[in-house]
Amino acid sequence: MVLFGKNTIRNTGKLLLFMSGICIAVILAEGYLKYAAYRMRPTEWFFSDTDYNKDRIIYATNPLEIYDYKKNISVIPDYWETDAHGFRKNPNHSEDENTGAVLVIGDAFAYGHGVRHREAWPYLLEQKLRVHNYSLLVHNAAVAATGTDQQYVRLHHLVKNLHPRIVIWMISTNDMVDSNDACLFSKGPDGIYAQMPGFFNIAYINGLLIEHFPSWFIKTRIGNLLTSTAIDGKDLATYGCTVHVDKQDLPPIYFQKLTYLLSNTKKILTSQDVNFLVLLAPVQWYFDQDSKNTNYEIILEHYFRQALYDAGVTFIDLNPEIAQAFSPPLFAAREMQSDENLAVAGAASDNLNFQLFNEERSSYGSWHLNVRGNEVISNIVY
């Protein structure tokens, strides 16, 4: 009895030869990099931690959004957990609740970075609605470290699937930089914005390789080289979309696009009878009299407001709303503040700053909201 035919043996031999060739190539490349004193670089932090472990990461590649959250994952219980939709876990939601009434989109401020599930303002908003006999689900679909281009794509994708009654889009000032690095909309010579695929971003390519390579290979020199590619020194940049200019030169480019994204969203949601609210997230310097705020930060705040006005959307700038409620002198001082008058500070602004924000700074110098800050936001939005 013949167990294996000649073709099977021949094909198996070819496969073994091919695999042997790959192994030899990897060993040779690894040896060369070691000889050349190759220095290990940090892999894309969205998809691998500092120990090059990809299993303790909440992010997953997305060909449209570049990255989003994995579904049904628990990285840090009560902080970084998602449900079957990839939304922040809500202990009160059941798996069969597939329709959304209120959809929250944004970055870490909307997600509630640094606070527990039950302390994030979208969760608190749902509780307030239920107390007042509004049986509405609030889905927290925010993804930390995303820009407005990604958030726009995510918003419209989820609206098609969930058919919400209300969409709340929270935008942060650092989204300007994020939306350039994770650019998904490019303005053509004709003045029309064209959507770019997420897989044009180097972070997506690195993440895709990390997801499919075994962990042991990622830890090698050749694996590190392949999964830590950068464009002009940036590990988050989109071919043909990211503008390589100084941060100070970004506002005119960014806010023109932001106005387009917001006005287009309003048009589409209005045609579907979906209510639309935009929130401008609070910034730490606004409430801190010792903050080393600059002309740039103040001008940035003005740009944001103007973009929201130009888009014609319903919005709440949470900075003056909070200041007016907790420190009227601060509100009056900030509203009169001009680009040349940087030394203005309101009464008790230091106390208000530390009452609302966590003390751990992010890479952009802004602080995330603490428990009380999230409570304040939920009250204002309600």
BASEFI-721944 format. One line per 4 residues: number of its first residue (from 1); for each residue x, y, z of C-alpha. Coordinates in steps of 0.1 Angstrom, whole numbers, plus 2048, in hexadecimal, padded with zeros to 3 digits. Layout:
<atoms>
NUM = X Y Z ~ ...
</atoms>
This chain:
<atoms>
1 = 800 800 800 ~ 80E 822 7F6 ~ 808 83C 811 ~ 817 85A 7FE
5 = 817 860 7D9 ~ 835 86E 7C6 ~ 824 890 7C2 ~ 81D 893 7E8
9 = 842 88A 7F0 ~ 84E 8A3 7D5 ~ 838 8BF 7E2 ~ 841 8B9 806
13 = 866 8BA 7FC ~ 860 8DC 7EB ~ 84E 8E9 809 ~ 86A 8DE 821
17 = 884 8ED 809 ~ 871 90E 808 ~ 86D 910 82E ~ 892 907 832
21 = 89A 924 81B ~ 885 93C 82F ~ 896 931 850 ~ 8B9 935 841
25 = 8B0 958 834 ~ 8A3 962 856 ~ 8C2 955 867 ~ 8D9 967 84F
29 = 8C5 987 852 ~ 8C5 984 878 ~ 8EB 97E 877 ~ 8F1 99C 861
33 = 8DC 9B3 876 ~ 8EF 9A7 895 ~ 910 9AD 884 ~ 905 9D0 879
37 = 8FC 9D8 89D ~ 8D7 9DD 895 ~ 8C5 9EE 8B2 ~ 8A2 9E1 8BA
41 = 887 9FB 8B4 ~ 866 9FE 8C6 ~ 84B 9EC 8B2 ~ 82A 9FD 8AA
45 = 81C A03 8CD ~ 7F9 9FE 8C1 ~ 7FF 9D9 8BB ~ 81C 9CF 8D1
49 = 827 9D8 8F4 ~ 84B 9E1 8FF ~ 852 9BB 903 ~ 847 9B5 8DF
53 = 829 9A3 8EC ~ 80B 9A7 8D5 ~ 7F2 994 8EA ~ 7EF 9AF 905
57 = 7E4 9CA 8ED ~ 7C0 9D6 8E8 ~ 7C5 9E3 8C4 ~ 7BF 9D1 8A4
61 = 7C6 9DB 880 ~ 7A9 9E8 86B ~ 7AE 9EE 846 ~ 796 A0C 846
65 = 79E A1C 868 ~ 7C3 A11 86A ~ 7BB A02 88D ~ 79F 9FD 8A5
69 = 798 9E7 8C3 ~ 797 9C1 8C4 ~ 775 9B2 8CD ~ 76E 9A1 8EE
73 = 790 9A7 8FD ~ 79B 9AF 920 ~ 7BE 9BE 923 ~ 7B9 9D0 944
77 = 799 9C6 956 ~ 781 9E3 95C ~ 797 9FB 947 ~ 7A0 9EC 925
81 = 785 9D4 91B ~ 76E 9D1 8FD ~ 74D 9C1 8F4 ~ 742 9AD 8D5
85 = 742 9CE 8C0 ~ 764 9D9 8CB ~ 755 9F4 8E1 ~ 75F 9FC 904
89 = 74F 9E2 91B ~ 72F 9ED 92C ~ 726 9D6 949 ~ 701 9DE 944
93 = 700 9D4 91F ~ 6F8 9B1 914 ~ 706 9A0 8F6 ~ 6E4 99F 8E3
97 = 6E0 9C5 8E5 ~ 6EC 9CD 8C1 ~ 6DA 9EE 8BA ~ 6E8 A0E 8C7
101 = 6D4 A2D 8D1 ~ 6F2 A43 8DA ~ 714 A3E 8C9 ~ 733 A4F 8D8
105 = 751 A54 8C1 ~ 772 A63 8CA ~ 795 A5C 8D9 ~ 7A1 A56 8FD
109 = 78C A72 90B ~ 76C A62 8FE ~ 778 A3F 908 ~ 77F A4A 92C
113 = 7A4 A42 92D ~ 7B0 A3D 951 ~ 78E A37 961 ~ 779 A17 965
117 = 75D A0D 94F ~ 742 A1A 967 ~ 755 A3B 96A ~ 758 A45 946
121 = 741 A61 93B ~ 72E A4D 920 ~ 725 A32 93A ~ 71A A4E 953
125 = 705 A5E 937 ~ 6F2 A3E 932 ~ 6EB A3B 957 ~ 6DE A5F 958
129 = 6C7 A58 93A ~ 6B9 A39 94B ~ 6B3 A4B 96C ~ 69D A64 958
133 = 68B A48 946 ~ 69E A49 925 ~ 6A5 A25 91D ~ 6C2 A2C 905
137 = 6E2 A18 901 ~ 702 A2C 8FF ~ 71C A1A 8EB ~ 740 A26 8F2
141 = 750 A20 8D0 ~ 76E A38 8D7 ~ 791 A2B 8CF ~ 7AE A3B 8E1
145 = 7CA A4B 8CD ~ 7B5 A51 8AE ~ 7B1 A70 899 ~ 792 A7F 88A
149 = 798 A6E 868 ~ 796 A4C 878 ~ 779 A56 88E ~ 766 A63 870
153 = 76A A41 85E ~ 761 A2E 87D ~ 742 A44 884 ~ 733 A3E 861
157 = 73B A19 861 ~ 72A A14 883 ~ 70C A2A 87A ~ 704 A13 85D
161 = 705 9F4 874 ~ 6F5 A01 894 ~ 6DC A1C 888 ~ 6E0 A32 8A7
165 = 6C8 A4E 8B0 ~ 6E4 A65 8BD ~ 709 A68 8B4 ~ 721 A7A 8CC
169 = 743 A81 8BD ~ 75D A8E 8D6 ~ 77B A9F 8C7 ~ 79C AA6 8D9
173 = 7B6 AC0 8D0 ~ 7D1 AA6 8CC ~ 7BB A96 8B1 ~ 7CB AAF 899
177 = 7ED A9E 89B ~ 7DD A7B 89C ~ 7C9 A82 87D ~ 7E7 A8D 869
181 = 7FB A6E 874 ~ 7DD A57 86E ~ 7D1 A6B 850 ~ 7B5 A5B 83C
185 = 7A8 A78 828 ~ 7BD A8B 80F ~ 7B3 AAA 7FC ~ 7B8 AA7 7D7
189 = 7C1 AC3 7BD ~ 79C AC6 7B6 ~ 795 ACF 7DB ~ 782 AAF 7E2
193 = 78C A98 7FF ~ 793 A74 7F6 ~ 794 A58 80F ~ 7B4 A45 812
197 = 7B4 A20 81D ~ 7C1 A19 840 ~ 7DA A00 832 ~ 7ED A1D 823
201 = 7F9 A26 846 ~ 81A A17 851 ~ 80B A0F 873 ~ 7F2 9F8 862
205 = 80D 9E6 84F ~ 822 9E2 86E ~ 804 9D6 882 ~ 7FA 9BD 868
209 = 81C 9AD 869 ~ 81C 9AD 88F ~ 7FA 99C 88F ~ 805 980 877
213 = 829 97B 882 ~ 82F 964 8A0 ~ 83A 976 8C0 ~ 85C 966 8C0
217 = 863 973 89D ~ 859 997 8A6 ~ 873 996 8C2 ~ 88F 98E 8A9
221 = 8A3 9A9 897 ~ 895 9A2 875 ~ 872 9A0 883 ~ 877 9C1 895
225 = 884 9D1 875 ~ 865 9C5 861 ~ 84C 9D0 87B ~ 85A 9F2 885
229 = 85C A04 863 ~ 859 A2A 864 ~ 852 A45 84A ~ 869 A63 84F
233 = 86E A58 873 ~ 848 A54 87A ~ 839 A32 882 ~ 816 A40 87B
237 = 813 A50 859 ~ 7FE A4B 83A ~ 80D A49 817 ~ 800 A67 803
241 = 7EC A76 81F ~ 801 A7F 83E ~ 810 AA2 83B ~ 833 AA5 847
245 = 832 AC7 856 ~ 839 AD6 878 ~ 81C AD3 891 ~ 819 AF9 891
249 = 810 AF8 86B ~ 7F5 ADE 86E ~ 7D6 AF2 87A ~ 7CB B01 858
253 = 7CF AE0 846 ~ 7BF ACB 862 ~ 7A1 AE2 86A ~ 797 AE6 846
257 = 794 AC0 844 ~ 783 ABE 866 ~ 768 AD7 85A ~ 762 AC0 83C
261 = 760 AA0 851 ~ 748 AB0 86A ~ 731 AC1 850 ~ 72F AA1 83C
265 = 727 A8D 85B ~ 70B AA5 864 ~ 6FD AA2 841 ~ 6FD A7C 840
269 = 6EF A78 864 ~ 6D4 A92 85E ~ 6C8 A7F 840 ~ 6C4 A61 856
273 = 6B2 A73 872 ~ 6D0 A6E 88A ~ 6D7 A89 8A3 ~ 6FB A95 8A3
277 = 70F AA6 8BF ~ 734 AAF 8BF ~ 748 AB4 8DF ~ 768 AC7 8E1
281 = 77B AB5 8FD ~ 789 AC9 91A ~ 7AE AD1 91A ~ 7C3 AD3 939
285 = 7D4 AF4 932 ~ 7B3 B06 932 ~ 7AD AFF 957 ~ 7D1 B02 963
289 = 7DF B25 96C ~ 802 B17 96C ~ 7FF B05 94B ~ 819 B10 932
293 = 800 B17 918 ~ 80C B27 8F8 ~ 7FF B3B 8DB ~ 7FC B1B 8C8
297 = 7E5 B0A 8E2 ~ 7CE B28 8E3 ~ 7CD B2C 8BE ~ 7C5 B07 8BB
301 = 7A7 B0B 8D2 ~ 79B B27 8BB ~ 7A0 B12 89C ~ 78B AF6 8AB
305 = 76E B0C 8B3 ~ 76F B1C 891 ~ 76F AFA 87F ~ 751 AF0 893
309 = 73E B10 88B ~ 747 B0D 866 ~ 73B AE9 865 ~ 719 AF4 873
313 = 717 AD8 88C ~ 708 AD9 8AF ~ 725 AD8 8C7 ~ 72F ADE 8EB
317 = 752 AEC 8F3 ~ 757 ADC 915 ~ 772 AF4 920 ~ 75C B13 925
321 = 73F AFD 930 ~ 753 AEE 94D ~ 764 B0F 956 ~ 743 B22 957
325 = 734 B08 96E ~ 751 B05 986 ~ 765 B25 984 ~ 753 B43 974
329 = 773 B59 978 ~ 787 B40 965 ~ 76C B3F 94A ~ 76B B65 947
333 = 791 B66 945 ~ 795 B4B 92B ~ 77A B59 915 ~ 78B B7B 914
337 = 7AD B6C 90F ~ 7BE B76 8EE ~ 7DD B68 8DC ~ 7F2 B83 8EC
341 = 7E5 B7F 910 ~ 7F2 B5E 91D ~ 7F5 B66 942 ~ 7D0 B66 949
345 = 7C5 B4E 964 ~ 7A4 B48 976 ~ 79D B44 99A ~ 7A3 B21 9A7
349 = 7AC B15 985 ~ 7C8 AFF 993 ~ 7B0 AED 9AA ~ 798 AE8 98D
353 = 7B3 ADA 977 ~ 7BD ABF 990 ~ 798 AB8 998 ~ 790 AAF 975
357 = 7AF A9F 966 ~ 7C7 A82 96E ~ 7EA A8E 976 ~ 7FB A76 95E
361 = 804 A89 93E ~ 7FF A79 91C ~ 81A A7D 901 ~ 808 A9C 8F4
365 = 809 AAD 916 ~ 7E4 AAB 91C ~ 7D4 A99 939 ~ 7B7 A81 938
369 = 798 A86 94C ~ 796 A76 96E ~ 776 A68 97F ~ 768 A8A 987
373 = 771 A98 965 ~ 75D A7C 955 ~ 73F A83 96D ~ 740 AA8 963
377 = 73F A9F 93E ~ 722 A87 942 ~ 70E AA2 954 ~ 715 ABC 938
381 = 70D AA4 91C ~ 6ED A99 92D
</atoms>
